[in-house]
Amino acid sequence: MSTEIQNKLRLPLLMCRFGVLIVFVAWGWDKIFNARHGAGIFNKYYHLPFEVTETMIIGAGILQMVFILVVFFGLFKRITRAMLMFFSGFTTFIPLLLNAYAKFFDPSNVTLDRRSGVFLEFFLLPTVAMFVCAIIIYVLRDYDTMYSLNKKDRELKAAIAA
């Protein structure tokens, strides 16, 4: 790939990383400081074989905050970005598949009324965009070097600048 295209990709990829960072920080913050809400979401929409407790949610929130910072600063790209794709896909599609697929594809159910249960589908739509960003930053991870702390990225930036 030409140096010009590599340079043009850097800012949009940083913006994708920043967008994902914002969403993950908001979700992590909610898990840490509003654990009852997070436990309720998991217990209602993910149909796990055990009850998710508030303590589990707080722990998940703390891990999520650390994880997204590692992703944002470009460390361990191959594994962290693959995990980001998995987590994004899981949080996007599992609730849809388990709870909302019939309503989601039924245009007569278009409403924002939380009591009807249809609100879930509209709430999930932005997660699809985040999942797409996760795919993009995984596939183009070798070109996503702006503000990265990864040693290989710093060497690549120096080579491109030379």
Buried (B, 14 or more C-beta within 10 A) or exposed (E): EEEEEBBEBBEBBBEBBEBBBEBBBEBBEBBBEBBEEBBBBBBEBBEEEEEBEBEBBBBBBEEBBEBBBBBBBBBEBEEBBBBBBEBBBEBBBEBBEEBBEEBBEEEEBEBEEEEEEBBBBBEBEEBBBBBEBBBBBBEBBBBBBBEBEBEEBEEBBEEEEE
